[in-house]
Amino acid sequence: MTEVFRQAAQSRIIVNAHRINHGLMPDLAPTESSDFYFVDAADAEEGVRRLLTIARERIPKRFGLDAIRDIQVLCPMNGGGLGARSLNIELQTALNPPGEIRIDRFGWTFCPGEKATQVENDYDKEVYNGALGVVSRIDMEEGDLVVDFEGREVTYGFGELDRLVLAYATKIHKSQARSTRP
């Protein structure tokens, strides 16, 4: 990706991305009103604790954002303590802990208010790989779950939940694919 669409050219995110692309270390010095912050952590456990505080408290407070709908954690991989799979479970516990209304399927627990993403194209439902939504309701009697994809509700039978994963954290590669769609 070479064109910048979401930040100003003078953004410290962009400046540091270009530094990295040129084999240079990013400028990690904190500056007032910056859009780039470096958070040091001695190990993955400390990194998770700091990330949870940042996503749950600091970013929403500073920028007036909703921690579930407006913040997307990007990871280089799925596995490991700071991988997307582990972080999704930690972020779910911190931001939307499972309540009484929930469904456990395919290694995930889904609850109302959960941030989820579609993991494969579904032409019948008109939902495509990488689409982000929020679980709006679960009907235990009917055996289905409804996800709101930016104002369009899509119903999944419980047997179809292998098409969804939690989406508080996602791999960078998945976010790039989503950002290049028309």
DRENKE-595814 format. One record per residue: residue number from 1; x, y, z of N, C-alpha, C in turn. Coordinates in nm, 2 decimals, padded with zeros to 4 digits. Last residue first. Example, Ala and Ser with C-alpha at 12.3 -4.5 7.8 and 13.67 -1.06 7.14 Angstrom:
BEGIN
 seq   n_c1   n_c2   n_c3  ca_c1  ca_c2  ca_c3   c_c1   c_c2   c_c3
   2  01.28 -00.22  00.71  01.37 -00.11  00.71  01.29  00.00  00.79
   1  01.32 -00.57  00.78  01.23 -00.45  00.78  01.32 -00.33  00.78
//
This chain:
BEGIN
 seq   n_c1   n_c2   n_c3  ca_c1  ca_c2  ca_c3   c_c1   c_c2   c_c3
 182 -01.44 -00.17 -00.26 -01.51 -00.04 -00.30 -01.62 -00.01 -00.21
 181 -01.17 -00.26 -00.04 -01.30 -00.29 -00.11 -01.37 -00.16 -00.15
 180 -00.95 -00.21  00.11 -00.94 -00.19 -00.03 -01.07 -00.22 -00.11
 179 -01.01 -00.27  00.37 -00.99 -00.13  00.34 -00.98 -00.11  00.19
 178 -01.00 -00.55  00.38 -01.13 -00.48  00.40 -01.12 -00.34  00.35
 177 -00.73 -00.60  00.35 -00.83 -00.65  00.25 -00.96 -00.58  00.26
 176 -00.64 -00.48  00.58 -00.60 -00.43  00.45 -00.69 -00.47  00.34
 175 -00.74 -00.65  00.77 -00.79 -00.51  00.77 -00.75 -00.45  00.64
 174 -00.61 -00.89  00.72 -00.75 -00.89  00.70 -00.80 -00.74  00.69
 173 -00.34 -00.81  00.78 -00.38 -00.85  00.65 -00.53 -00.85  00.62
 172 -00.36 -00.77  01.06 -00.34 -00.66  00.97 -00.38 -00.69  00.83
 171 -00.62 -00.95  01.22 -00.49 -00.95  01.16 -00.48 -00.83  01.07
 170 -00.80 -00.80  01.49 -00.79 -00.87  01.37 -00.65 -00.86  01.31
 169 -01.01 -00.76  01.77 -00.87 -00.76  01.72 -00.88 -00.84  01.59
 168 -01.28 -00.78  01.78 -01.22 -00.67  01.86 -01.07 -00.65  01.81
 167 -01.43 -00.98  01.66 -01.35 -00.89  01.57 -01.30 -00.77  01.65
 166 -01.50 -01.33  01.65 -01.50 -01.21  01.72 -01.40 -01.11  01.65
 165 -01.63 -01.47  01.35 -01.54 -01.47  01.46 -01.55 -01.34  01.53
 164 -01.85 -01.67  01.14 -01.82 -01.55  01.21 -01.71 -01.57  01.32
 163 -01.90 -01.91  01.03 -01.87 -01.80  00.93 -01.84 -01.67  01.00
 162 -01.98 -02.07  01.22 -01.84 -02.09  01.18 -01.80 -01.98  01.08
 161 -02.25 -02.04  01.24 -02.17 -01.94  01.32 -02.02 -01.97  01.29
 160 -02.45 -02.20  01.14 -02.37 -02.12  01.05 -02.27 -02.03  01.11
 159 -02.59 -02.32  01.34 -02.50 -02.40  01.26 -02.41 -02.32  01.16
 158 -02.76 -02.11  01.42 -02.65 -02.15  01.51 -02.54 -02.24  01.43
 157 -02.82 -01.90  01.14 -02.86 -02.01  01.22 -02.74 -02.05  01.30
 156 -02.81 -01.55  01.11 -02.74 -01.67  01.10 -02.80 -01.78  01.19
 155 -02.93 -01.26  00.95 -02.96 -01.37  01.04 -02.87 -01.49  01.01
 154 -02.84 -00.92  00.94 -02.83 -01.05  00.88 -02.85 -01.16  00.98
 153 -02.94 -00.59  00.89 -02.93 -00.70  00.98 -02.93 -00.83  00.90
 152 -02.77 -00.30  00.83 -02.84 -00.41  00.76 -02.82 -00.53  00.85
 151 -02.63 -00.11  00.97 -02.77 -00.09  00.95 -02.84 -00.20  00.87
 150 -02.37 -00.24  00.97 -02.39 -00.10  00.94 -02.53 -00.07  00.89
 149 -02.48 -00.53  01.03 -02.37 -00.48  00.95 -02.40 -00.34  00.89
 148 -02.58 -00.69  01.30 -02.61 -00.56  01.23 -02.48 -00.52  01.16
 147 -02.68 -01.02  01.32 -02.57 -00.93  01.32 -02.61 -00.81  01.24
 146 -02.85 -01.26  01.51 -02.86 -01.15  01.42 -02.74 -01.06  01.43
 145 -02.89 -01.61  01.54 -02.82 -01.49  01.59 -02.83 -01.39  01.48
 144 -03.11 -01.88  01.63 -03.04 -01.79  01.54 -02.99 -01.67  01.61
 143 -03.30 -02.05  01.74 -03.17 -02.10  01.71 -03.10 -02.02  01.61
 142 -03.55 -01.99  01.85 -03.54 -02.00  01.70 -03.41 -02.06  01.66
 141 -03.47 -01.98  02.12 -03.58 -02.07  02.07 -03.58 -02.09  01.92
 140 -03.27 -01.79  02.13 -03.24 -01.93  02.16 -03.35 -02.03  02.12
 139 -03.17 -01.54  01.95 -03.29 -01.60  01.98 -03.27 -01.75  02.00
 138 -02.99 -01.25  02.00 -02.98 -01.40  01.99 -03.11 -01.45  02.03
 137 -02.89 -00.94  01.84 -02.98 -01.03  01.92 -02.95 -01.17  01.90
 136 -02.67 -00.81  01.73 -02.78 -00.73  01.78 -02.88 -00.81  01.87
 135 -02.34 -00.80  01.70 -02.45 -00.89  01.73 -02.56 -00.81  01.79
 134 -02.21 -00.59  01.45 -02.23 -00.61  01.59 -02.35 -00.70  01.61
 133 -01.95 -00.63  01.19 -02.08 -00.60  01.24 -02.09 -00.62  01.40
 132 -01.76 -00.61  00.90 -01.76 -00.60  01.04 -01.91 -00.57  01.08
 131 -01.64 -00.83  00.64 -01.74 -00.73  00.69 -01.75 -00.73  00.84
 130 -01.46 -01.02  00.58 -01.41 -00.90  00.63 -01.51 -00.80  00.68
 129 -01.64 -01.16  00.31 -01.52 -01.17  00.39 -01.47 -01.04  00.44
 128 -01.97 -01.03  00.30 -01.85 -01.08  00.24 -01.74 -01.08  00.34
 127 -02.31 -01.09  00.24 -02.21 -01.05  00.34 -02.08 -01.11  00.30
 126 -02.54 -01.19  00.11 -02.48 -01.07  00.07 -02.39 -01.01  00.18
 125 -02.64 -01.44  00.16 -02.67 -01.34  00.26 -02.62 -01.20  00.22
 124 -02.54 -01.56 -00.08 -02.69 -01.56 -00.05 -02.73 -01.46  00.05
 123 -02.27 -01.52 -00.06 -02.34 -01.45 -00.16 -02.49 -01.45 -00.14
 122 -02.04 -01.48  00.16 -02.17 -01.55  00.16 -02.26 -01.47  00.06
 121 -01.69 -01.53  00.21 -01.80 -01.46  00.13 -01.93 -01.55  00.14
 120 -01.59 -01.55  00.55 -01.59 -01.60  00.41 -01.70 -01.53  00.34
 119 -01.60 -01.43  00.79 -01.47 -01.49  00.75 -01.47 -01.55  00.61
 118 -01.73 -01.14  00.94 -01.76 -01.25  00.85 -01.62 -01.30  00.80
 117 -01.69 -01.04  01.28 -01.66 -01.03  01.14 -01.69 -01.15  01.06
 116 -01.82 -00.86  01.56 -01.79 -00.98  01.49 -01.76 -00.95  01.34
 115 -01.87 -00.76  01.89 -01.81 -00.72  01.76 -01.77 -00.84  01.68
 114 -02.17 -00.79  02.07 -02.04 -00.85  02.04 -02.00 -00.79  01.90
 113 -02.43 -00.74  02.15 -02.33 -00.63  02.16 -02.19 -00.67  02.12
 112 -02.51 -01.06  02.27 -02.55 -00.93  02.21 -02.45 -00.83  02.24
 111 -02.24 -01.30  02.21 -02.34 -01.24  02.30 -02.39 -01.11  02.23
 110 -02.06 -01.59  02.15 -02.12 -01.48  02.10 -02.23 -01.43  02.19
 109 -01.76 -01.75  02.18 -01.88 -01.72  02.26 -01.93 -01.59  02.20
 108 -01.59 -02.00  01.98 -01.62 -01.86  02.02 -01.75 -01.85  02.10
 107 -01.57 -02.26  01.89 -01.46 -02.20  01.97 -01.48 -02.06  02.01
 106 -01.81 -02.32  01.77 -01.69 -02.32  01.69 -01.58 -02.25  01.76
 105 -02.02 -02.15  02.01 -02.01 -02.23  01.89 -01.87 -02.21  01.82
 104 -02.23 -02.05  02.25 -02.09 -02.10  02.23 -02.09 -02.19  02.11
 103 -02.43 -01.77  02.30 -02.42 -01.90  02.23 -02.27 -01.93  02.21
 102 -02.63 -01.60  02.55 -02.50 -01.62  02.47 -02.51 -01.76  02.41
 101 -02.75 -01.44  02.81 -02.79 -01.47  02.67 -02.66 -01.48  02.59
 100 -02.60 -01.39  03.04 -02.69 -01.51  03.03 -02.73 -01.54  02.89
  99 -02.29 -01.27  02.91 -02.40 -01.27  03.01 -02.48 -01.40  02.99
  98 -01.94 -01.21  02.86 -02.06 -01.29  02.83 -02.16 -01.29  02.95
  97 -01.84 -00.86  02.85 -01.83 -01.00  02.91 -01.96 -01.08  02.89
  96 -01.72 -00.66  02.67 -01.86 -00.71  02.66 -01.86 -00.85  02.72
  95 -01.46 -00.57  02.75 -01.56 -00.48  02.69 -01.70 -00.53  02.69
  94 -01.31 -00.78  02.87 -01.30 -00.65  02.92 -01.42 -00.56  02.87
  93 -01.38 -01.01  02.72 -01.40 -01.01  02.87 -01.40 -00.87  02.92
  92 -01.30 -00.92  02.47 -01.44 -00.95  02.49 -01.47 -00.95  02.64
  91 -01.03 -00.90  02.51 -01.10 -00.78  02.48 -01.25 -00.80  02.50
  90 -00.96 -01.17  02.54 -00.93 -01.07  02.65 -01.01 -00.95  02.63
  89 -01.04 -01.27  02.29 -01.10 -01.33  02.41 -01.08 -01.23  02.53
  88 -00.88 -01.12  02.12 -01.03 -01.12  02.11 -01.09 -01.17  02.23
  87 -00.62 -01.20  02.19 -00.67 -01.06  02.22 -00.82 -01.05  02.21
  86 -00.61 -01.46  02.09 -00.60 -01.44  02.23 -00.66 -01.30  02.27
  85 -00.64 -01.40  01.81 -00.73 -01.50  01.88 -00.73 -01.47  02.03
  84 -00.43 -01.21  01.74 -00.58 -01.18  01.73 -00.67 -01.27  01.81
  83 -00.16 -01.22  01.98 -00.22 -01.25  01.86 -00.37 -01.22  01.86
  82 -00.02 -01.21  02.22 -00.07 -01.08  02.16 -00.12 -01.10  02.02
  81  00.03 -01.48  02.27 -00.04 -01.40  02.37 -00.09 -01.26  02.32
  80 -00.04 -01.67  01.96  00.04 -01.61  02.07 -00.04 -01.52  02.16
  79 -00.19 -01.62  01.63 -00.15 -01.70  01.75 -00.07 -01.62  01.85
  78 -00.24 -01.44  01.42 -00.35 -01.49  01.50 -00.31 -01.55  01.63
  77 -00.04 -01.14  01.36 -00.07 -01.28  01.36 -00.19 -01.32  01.44
  76 -00.02 -00.86  01.40  00.05 -00.92  01.28  00.02 -01.07  01.26
  75 -00.33 -00.68  01.46 -00.22 -00.78  01.50 -00.15 -00.83  01.38
  74 -00.52 -00.41  01.57 -00.46 -00.48  01.46 -00.34 -00.56  01.51
  73 -00.83 -00.32  01.70 -00.69 -00.36  01.73 -00.64 -00.44  01.62
  72 -01.04 -00.05  01.66 -01.00 -00.18  01.59 -00.85 -00.21  01.63
  71 -01.31  00.12  01.78 -01.17  00.09  01.80 -01.14 -00.05  01.74
  70 -01.58  00.16  01.76 -01.49  00.26  01.70 -01.35  00.22  01.71
  69 -01.74 -00.03  01.90 -01.77  00.00  01.76 -01.66  00.08  01.69
  68 -01.62 -00.06  02.16 -01.65 -00.17  02.07 -01.66 -00.13  01.93
  67 -01.57  00.20  02.26 -01.46  00.10  02.26 -01.49 -00.02  02.18
  66 -01.64  00.49  02.10 -01.70  00.38  02.16 -01.60  00.26  02.15
  65 -01.46  00.80  02.17 -01.50  00.69  02.09 -01.56  00.57  02.17
  64 -01.33  01.03  02.26 -01.48  01.02  02.27 -01.53  00.91  02.18
  63 -01.06  01.05  02.29 -01.12  01.08  02.16 -01.27  01.07  02.15
  62 -01.01  00.99  02.56 -00.94  01.10  02.49 -01.01  01.15  02.36
  61 -01.18  00.78  02.63 -01.18  00.90  02.70 -01.12  01.02  02.62
  60 -01.11  00.57  02.44 -01.25  00.63  02.45 -01.26  00.76  02.52
  59 -00.83  00.55  02.50 -00.87  00.60  02.37 -01.02  00.65  02.38
  58 -00.84  00.47  02.78 -00.76  00.58  02.74 -00.82  00.64  02.60
  57 -01.02  00.23  02.82 -01.02  00.36  02.89 -00.96  00.48  02.82
  56 -00.99  00.01  02.65 -01.12  00.02  02.73 -01.13  00.16  02.79
  55 -00.75  00.04  02.52 -00.87  00.02  02.44 -01.00  00.05  02.52
  54 -00.57  00.08  02.73 -00.57  00.17  02.62 -00.71  00.16  02.55
  53 -00.61 -00.15  02.89 -00.63 -00.02  02.94 -00.65  00.08  02.84
  52 -00.54 -00.35  02.70 -00.68 -00.35  02.75 -00.71 -00.21  02.81
  51 -00.27 -00.29  02.66 -00.36 -00.28  02.55 -00.50 -00.27  02.60
  50 -00.17 -00.36  02.92 -00.16 -00.22  02.87 -00.26 -00.20  02.75
  49 -00.22 -00.63  02.93 -00.27 -00.55  03.03 -00.27 -00.40  02.98
  48 -00.06 -00.72  02.70 -00.21 -00.74  02.70 -00.27 -00.64  02.81
  47  00.20 -00.65  02.79  00.14 -00.59  02.67 -00.01 -00.60  02.66
  46  00.23 -00.82  03.01  00.22 -00.68  03.03  00.16 -00.61  02.91
  45  00.23 -01.06  02.85  00.13 -01.04  02.96  00.12 -00.89  02.99
  44  00.45 -01.03  02.68  00.32 -01.04  02.63  00.21 -01.01  02.73
  43  00.68 -00.79  02.84  00.64 -00.93  02.79  00.50 -00.92  02.74
  42  00.74 -00.52  02.87  00.84 -00.62  02.89  00.81 -00.76  02.83
  41  00.64 -00.27  02.65  00.60 -00.37  02.74  00.71 -00.48  02.75
  40  00.56  00.07  02.55  00.66 -00.04  02.57  00.61 -00.14  02.67
  39  00.40  00.22  02.30  00.38  00.17  02.44  00.47  00.05  02.46
  38  00.39  00.51  02.12  00.46  00.39  02.14  00.44  00.35  02.28
  37  00.16  00.68  01.91  00.20  00.65  02.05  00.27  00.52  02.05
  36  00.04  00.92  01.70  00.12  00.81  01.71  00.17  00.79  01.86
  35 -00.08  01.16  01.68 -00.17  01.05  01.65 -00.09  00.92  01.65
  34 -00.03  01.42  01.94  00.02  01.33  01.83 -00.09  01.22  01.80
  33 -00.05  01.62  02.13 -00.16  01.60  02.03 -00.11  01.52  01.91
  32  00.29  01.63  02.20  00.16  01.67  02.23  00.07  01.66  02.11
  31  00.49  01.33  02.17  00.47  01.47  02.14  00.32  01.50  02.17
  30  00.74  01.09  02.25  00.60  01.14  02.27  00.59  01.29  02.23
  29  00.95  00.92  02.03  00.94  01.03  02.13  00.79  01.08  02.13
  28  01.00  00.75  01.83  00.91  00.70  01.94  00.89  00.81  02.04
  27  01.02  00.72  01.50  01.05  00.82  01.60  00.95  00.79  01.72
  26  01.13  00.39  01.39  01.03  00.50  01.40  01.07  00.60  01.51
  25  01.44  00.33  01.21  01.36  00.31  01.33  01.25  00.42  01.34
  24  01.44  00.24  00.86  01.48  00.33  00.98  01.39  00.30  01.10
  23  01.37  00.13  00.62  01.47  00.06  00.71  01.52  00.14  00.83
  22  01.17  00.25  00.49  01.30  00.28  00.45  01.41  00.22  00.54
  21  00.95  00.16  00.64  00.96  00.12  00.50  01.10  00.14  00.44
  20  00.99  00.32  00.87  01.01  00.17  00.87  01.03  00.12  00.73
  19  00.93  00.57  00.76  01.07  00.55  00.82  01.09  00.39  00.82
  18  00.67  00.54  00.69  00.77  00.56  00.58  00.91  00.54  00.64
  17  00.56  00.51  00.95  00.54  00.40  00.85  00.65  00.42  00.74
  16  00.62  00.77  01.05  00.69  00.65  01.10  00.67  00.53  01.01
  15  00.45  00.93  00.89  00.59  00.95  00.89  00.67  00.83  00.94
  14  00.20  00.81  00.95  00.25  00.80  00.82  00.40  00.82  00.81
  13  00.18  00.88  01.22  00.17  00.74  01.18  00.23  00.72  01.04
  12  00.21  01.15  01.22  00.32  01.07  01.27  00.31  00.93  01.24
  11  00.10  01.32  00.93  00.06  01.24  01.05  00.19  01.16  01.09
  10  00.13  01.46  00.70  00.22  01.50  00.82  00.19  01.41  00.94
   9 -00.07  01.37  00.54  00.07  01.33  00.51  00.16  01.36  00.62
   8 -00.35  01.25  00.74 -00.28  01.36  00.67 -00.13  01.32  00.64
   7 -00.51  00.93  00.67 -00.43  01.03  00.76 -00.37  01.14  00.67
   6 -00.63  00.78  00.48 -00.70  00.80  00.61 -00.63  00.90  00.70
   5 -00.48  00.74  00.25 -00.62  00.78  00.24 -00.68  00.83  00.37
   4 -00.19  00.72  00.08 -00.24  00.75  00.21 -00.38  00.80  00.19
   3 -00.05  00.46 -00.12 -00.12  00.58 -00.11 -00.19  00.60  00.02
   2  00.07  00.21 -00.10  00.16  00.32 -00.11  00.08  00.46 -00.10
   1  00.08 -00.12  00.00  00.00  00.00  00.00  00.09  00.12  00.00
//
